[in-house]
Amino acid sequence: MPLTVTTGHASATGKRARNEDFVGMVTPNEPELSSKGLLAAIADGVSGNEGGREAAEYTVRGLLADYYATPDTWPMTQCLERVIQAINSWVQRQGAARPELAGMATTLTALVLRGRFYHFAHVGDTRLYLLRAGVLSRLTSDHVWDRPEMQHVLTRAIGLDTRLHLDHGMGELREGDVFLLASDGVWAALPEYDINRLLSELALGQRDAADCATALAEAALAAGSADNASALTLRIDALPDTSLRDAVSGLQHLPLPPLLKPGQTLDGFEVEAQLHASAATVLYRVKDAESGRQLVLKTLQPERGNDEAERSAFAHEEWLARRAVARFFPQVLTPAQRNWLYLLTTWHEGATLQQHLDAGRHFTAPEAVAEGMRLVRAIGALHRRSILHRDIKPANVHLGADGELRVLDFGVAQSGINPEDGNNAPQAGTPSFLAPEQFGHAPPSRQTDIYAAGVTLYLLLTRHYPYGEIEPFQRPRFGEPVPPTRYRPDLPLWLENVMLKAVARDPAQRFETAEEFLLALERGASRPLAAPAPLPLAQRDPALLWRGVALVSMVLNLLLVYVLVVK
């Protein structure tokens, strides 16, 4: 069952010349309801200038439009923060550019209902209330000065300052919960007893949501409110039976297919060949019997059918792959009918970088730089969607016959939407491509993907690893990376410096972003990077330093003993 919410709103001008409040709401259908949720917002434009109403309306309209354009893989706080910060900048620019709008600003309270949780972002003195089991709670704090000389002056608002600080919060939803978003024209005029009473009538079904919102606004005006009075009410009627992740994937209950042979069919797809098999998964090239199109079908090994962790990770992989929509990745397809647990993607003629290396292909420096730039662009596209691939290596980079480079396999990828999702083991991936800090159990980051891309480029050119090949379960010691010109003297110095920066042992010495890595490759010899400075011995190998100190101390002590004995 999907999330079901009853909503209503009302906004009254009151004794003001114009209504500077603005309320809005988006109640999407699936799949947006599960992936992004229902969004409601209220804003109260700052009085005293002509821009108050404009700021409030633009803020709410902009939030409702742009929030749904953010990547599904972004965390909720990141989605709201990015959009609202951009709106704040626009409001400030308008106020500076147009004298009649000088000082335009607005408050904002936004509520997102998604899955079985609520999230909110807030700035100013509009308020969010929750009525649960007859108890009314205020979830937001007013950002105002309330002193004798400064009565109810806003300390934070959109458009008030270049650096906007938002309050964020979240909590678990329960059926029967009632939320109220209200401007100060409502809450300042009504005691909480009256707010509780009217919201309780909505919770008990004695009023509908629209009637409840209207009653709140009218009661505020009747109580003497001279301000605009706006209210937005929401009642939770039903919650999803499963978690958000399960609702999005919806695949874990399906049975696993048996091992398939060429000629067999599955849901209308004829198996042409087995492409790859690992301990956990198997890939087939299949042909759609209806269209004749060749596709890739990936599923778990049959013996993994009872492993809930494997099934959950597989569903998470499809969820992430569906959101990596760009030319750098195979695209996930939805079959007309699906009776088994599998992932279906587009098939592309070509070979992986590893297959090219295994076939003996020699990559020139210009060829490697060209492929490196395309690989880094692909990684940047993932990072902008808050996706960490975590297994960048030549075997997962495909060069298509159509001239495109595509990154494969999201099996151990991790998204920013929920840190608990997916495979979070620090060393998930291939040992020789793991960044040094991951062997110390540091969490994966953008720098770990950049490191793996640097090792891939290094291997492409030299057929060696910068720190030597690392076997599974080995605990390597990282010194200084071997300069690639030791294996390829023909490489230009600028390219060597780029690769050494990408594979630096210290994450702080690597490129901060994929875009910075790409810029270094694009500039090449025109603006070369400086050679990395060698690390002091104390940082490079502290144990060796202290062993040396101990050895010198021992020699000095022996000399001292000898001198004393001789005397």
N, C-alpha and C positions, 0 to 999 in steps of 0.2 A: 504494500500500500504506500503511495507517495505521501509526502508532507502535505497536509490539508490545513489551510488557514482561512479564517473569516476576517475580512478587513473592512474598514470604513474610515472616513475622514470628514472634517468640517473646518472651515476657516471663516471667521467673522471680522469685519473691519472695525466694529465698535465705534468709538467716538473719534477715531483718527480720520484724517482727510483721505488717507489711502491705506490699503492693506500691504504692509511690508513683510508679512509672513509668506512662506511658500512651502507647500507639502507635496510630496510625490511618492510613487510606489511602482515597482515592477513586479508582477506575479507571473513568471515565465512557466512554460510547459517543460516537459522532459525533452532532451536531457539536461537543459540549462538549469532546471529546478534542482537536480541532484548535484550538478557540477559547480554552479555558482550560487544558487539559492534565491530566496525572495529578498528584495531590497526595499526598505522604506526609509524616508528621510524627511526631516523638517528643518527649516531655516528661518531665522528672524533677522531681517535686515536692520542694521543699526540706524536709528532715527537721527534726524538732524541734517541730513543731506539727501539729495535726489537719488543717490546711488544705492540706498538701502534695499529697495525692492529689486533693483536690477541685480545686485550682488546675491540676494537670497535666491532669486529665480535661476540665475545662471549656475549657482552652486549646486542646487538640487538637480536641475536638468543635466548638467554636465556629469554629475556623479552617476545618475541613473543610466546615462548613455555609455560613459567610458568604463564603468566598472565591468560591464559585460563584455568589453573588448579586451580585458586583461587575460593573460594566459591562465588556463585552468590549473596549471602546476604551481602558480604562485601561492604562497601562504596568504591567508585571508587578510592579515594585517598589512602585508606588502601591497596587495591589491588596493585596499582602501587608502593606505598611506600615499602611494604613488599618485593616484588619481586626485586626491584632495590637495596634495602639495602642488600639483600642476594648476589646479583651480585657484589656489591661493596666489600663485604667481600671476595668473591672468587678472585677478581682481586688483592686485596691487598695480599692475601696469596700466589698467584702465583708469584707476584713480589718479595716477601720476600724469597720464596723457590728456585727460579731459578735466579742466578746472571745475566744471559743474558737478563732477563726481568725486572731487577730492575727499579723501577720508572714507570712501565707501567700504563697508565691511558687513559681515553677517556671522551669526552663530550657525552651528550645524550639529545635528544629532542624527546619526545613521544607524540603522539596525538591519542585520542580515540574518535570516533564518535559513539554515542549510542542514539537511540531514536531521540529526537529533541534537543540534547545538544552535545557540544564538551567539552572534558576535556584534559588537557595536564600536563605533568611533564617535568621538564627541569633542566639541570645543565651544565655549561660550556658556550661555545660560538657558538654552532650551534643555528639556529634561527627558529622560527615559525612565519609566516606572514599570515594574513587574508585579502583577497580582497573582499570587500562587496560594491555593488553599485558603483564600480569604485574607491573606496577609499581604499588605502593600509594601514594596521595597523600592527605594529610589536607587537606580544603578549608576547615575552620573553625578558628578560634583560641578557646582557652578564656578565658573572662572570669573569672579568679580571681586572688586574691592567693596567691602561693606563697613566703612568707617564714617564717623560723624561728618567729616569734611568731604568724603567721597562716597556718596550713596549709590550703590549698585552700578559701579563703573566697570566695564568689561576689561579684564586683564589679558584675555586671549580671545581671538576671533579670526575668521578668515578675512584676509586683507589688512589686518592690523599690523602685521610684522612680516619681514621676509622669511624668518625662521618660525614656522608654525609647529607647535607642539600639540599633538593630539593625544587624548586619552583613549585607550583601547581596553576592551573587556570581552569576556565570553563566559558561557555557562551551558549547562545541559538543559534541554527542553523537556517539559512534561505536558501530557495532554491536559487541556483545561487552562493552561497558562494564558494570561491576558497581558499584553504589552500596551503601554500608552506613551506616545511621543507628543510632548506638549510645549507650546511656547509660554513665555513668562506671563502673557496675558491670561492664561488659564491657571497655571499652578500658583501664581502670586495672589490670585483673588479667591481661590478655593482652598479650604482646609483639607488636609489629607483624608479626613473622615468622609467628606463629600465625594472626593475622588474615588475612595475605596467603595463607597456605596454604589456609585454609578457603574464602575467597572465590575463589581460583583453581579449587578443585574445582567451585564453582558456575559459573564462567566456562567451564570445560571440559565441563560437562554431567555431571560425576561425582556431583553432588548436585543436588536441586531447591532452589528458593529457601527453602521452609519448613524443609526439613531443614538447610540451611546456617544459618539463623537460630537454630534450636534447638541446633545443634552449638556455635555461638558462645556462647550463654547457658550451656549446660552446661559447656563448657570453662572459662568464667570462674569459675563456682562451684567447679569441681574445682581450679582454681588458687588458691582461697582467698578469692575475693571474698565479702565479708560484706554487700554492698549488693544491691539489686534489679538484675537483669541483663536488659536488654531489647535486642533487635536487630531491625532491619527491613532486608531485603535486596531489591535490584532488579537485574535483568539486562536489558539492552537487546538484544532479539532481532531487531528490524527497525525501520528508520527510514522516514519518509515519503519518497517519491521526489521530491516537490516541496517548495518552501518553505511555511511556514505560510500566507502570504497567498494563494499559488496554491491550496493545499489548501482554503482557505475559499471563495475565489471560484470556482475551477474553471471559468472561462468563457473564458479567453483563447484557447483552441484553436478555439472555434466560429467558423464563417464569418459575415461580415457580410451582412445581407439587402440586396438592391438597393433603390433608391428605390421606394416603394410609392405606389399611387394608390388613391383611394376605390373600394371594391368588391373589391380584392384581399385575399387571406387569407394569414396567416402563422401556422403552428402552431395553427390553429383560431381565430385572432383576425381578424375582418374589419375592414379599415381604413375608418373613416368620414370622417376629415378629417386633414389635416396641420395641426398646431397651431403649430409653430415649427421653423425651420431656421436653424442657425448654420454657421460654417465647419467645425465639428467634429462636431456632433450634429444629429439631426432627431427631432422628437416627433410622434407620431400619436395621435389618439383612435381607439380600436378597440373592438369589441364581441365579447365572448366568445360564440362560436356556440352553446355548450352551455347557458350560464346566461342569456345575453342582457344581461349586465352590462357597462356601459361602463367602460373602463380607459384608462390612458395607457401607450403603448409608446415607449420611448426607445432609440435606437441611434446608432452612429457613421455618419457619411457614408461611402458605399461606397469613396471614394478613400482613406480612412484605414485600410483593411483591413490594409495591410502596415506600419503604424506601430506598433511594439511598445510605445512609450511611451504612445501614445493608448489602446491596448487595455488596458494595465496600469492606467492611470488610470481607465478606464471600469469595470474590474472592482473597483477600489478604491472607486469611487463607490457601486456596489451594496452592497459590504460595509459601508460606513458607513451608507447609507440603511437597511439592514436593522436596524441597531442604534439608530436614532433612532425608538424605539417610543414615541409619545405622540400626543395629539390634535393637536399642533402641526405634524405632518408627514404627507404622503401615505405610505401603508404599502406596502411592497414585497411583491409576491405571487410565488409560485413556480408556474409553469405545469406542467400535467401532463406535457408533453413540451417540450423545448427543443432545437431543431436549429439555431438561429441565435443570434448575440450580440445581446442586447437586455435592457433593464430594464423590468419590468412593475410599475406602481403603480396605486393607486386613483385614480379620476377624481372630481372634485368640481365641481359647477356653481358658477359665480361668475366673478370676474375679479380680476386682480392690482391692486395699488395703482397701478401705472403705467398700466394700462388705465383705471382710474377717473380718474386725472389727465388722460390724453389725451382722455377723453370730456368733460372740462370740469367734473368734480365739484368742488365747493367743500367742503373739510373745515372744520367749525367746531372751535374749540379743544377742547370736550368730546369730539367725535368723534375728533380726532387723539390726545388723551390716552388714550382707551379703546383705540384700535388700538395706540398705543405701548406700553401696559402689556401687551397680549397678545403683541406682538412681543418685548418684553424677556423675558417669561416663556419664550417659545420658545427664545430665545438662551440663557437660563439652563439650560434642559433639555439643550441641546447641550453646554454647558460642563461640566455635571455628569457627562456621559459622556465628557469629555475630547475633544470634537469642536469644532474651529474651523471655522465656515462659510466665512468669507473672501470672501463675495460677497453680503452683505446689501444689498439695494436694493429700491425699490418693485416692480421687475419680477419679483423673486423672493419677494414676499410676496402671498399669495392670500387674498382674502376670499370665503369660500364662501357659497353660498345657504343653507346650514344654520347660518350664524352663526359658524362657526369661522374663525380665522385660521391659515393654514398657511405654513410656510417651505418654499420649493421649491429644487431644484437643488443637489446636493452635488458638482458637477463639479470644483471646486477646493478642496473641504473637506480638512481635515487632521486626523488623529487623533493621540492621544497614545500609541498603542500602539507606534509605531515612527517616529521622526522622519524616517526615510528614505522612508516611504510617501507616495504621493500627490504632488501638485504643491506643491513647496516654494519656488517663486520668490516673493520677498518681495512683488512687485507683482502677483501673480495676483489677478484681480478687475477691478472697474470703476474707472477712475482717479478720478472725482469722489467716490468713496466710500472711497478708500484713505486711511488715516491718514497724517499728515505724515511720521512716522518711517519709513514704508515706502518713501518716495522716497529715503531714505538707506540703503536695503537692510537695515533692521532686520527681524528675523523677525516673523511674525504672532503675535498673542497675543490674550488675551481682550479687552484694551483696544482692539484694532483692530476686533473685531466690535462692541464698544460704540460706537466712533466711527461706524461705518457705520450703526448703528441711529439714532444721533443725527442724522446727515445725512439719513436717510430721514424722520424726524419733521420736521426742519427743512424739507425739500423739500415734504412733505405740506401744511404750513401756509403756506409762502411762495412755492412754485414757484421758489425760488432755492437756490443752494448757499452755505454759510456762508463759503467762501473763493473763490467763483466756480467756474464749470464748468472742468474740467480735461480737456484732450484727450489721447488716447493719445500716448505718447512725449514728452509735455511735462514739463519739470522745473519745477514751480511753486515760487513763493516764498510762504511762509505768514506773514502778519502777524497781526493780530487779526481774529477772525471778525466778520462784520457782524451786529449785533444783529437778531434776527428782527422786532422791533417797527418797524424801519425800513420793512419791507414790509407788516407787519400791525400797525398801531397798536392794534388791539383786543385783542391778546394780553395776558394777565395777566403781570405782572412775574415771578411765581414760575416760570411756564412758560418764560419767556425764560432765566432763570438756569439751569434744568434743562438746556435745550438747549445753552446755551453751555458748561456743564460737560461734557456728553457729547461735544462736538466740540472740546474744548480742544486746542490744538496740542501741548502737553506731556502725554504719557501719564500722568505723575504727578498732573496736575490733573484727570484724568477720573475717573469712577466706577471703583472697583476691580473691582466685580463687577456682573453683571446684576441681582442681587438688590438691590444698593444703588441702582441706577438705578430699579428698580421701586418701591422704597420712596419715593424722591423724588417720583415721579409719583403714587403713592397718597396721600401726605400733602398734596400740593398746597399750597394757600394756608394750611392749618392750621399747617404747620411749614415755611415757605419756606426755600429755600437762599439764602445770601448771594450777592450779585453777585460774579462773579469779579474779583479784583484785577488791574488792568492790569500787564502785565509791564514791567520796566524796559527802556529802549531797548537796553541792553547785551545783554539776552537776546532781545528781540523782533527786533532787526535789528543785529547786531554790525557788519556791513559799513558800514551807514549811520552808526553812531556813530564809527567810526574815520575815515570820510571827513570827517565834521564836525570831528573833532579835527585832521585834517591840514589842512583849510581854515582853521581858526582859527589854527593854527601858521603857515601860509603868510602870512596877513594880518599877524600880529604880526611876522614876520620882515621883511616889506615895510615896515611902519611903522618898525621899527628901522633899516633901511637908509636910509629917507627922513630920519630924524632925524640920523643920522650924516653924511649928505651935506650937509644944510642947515647943520649946524654947521661 
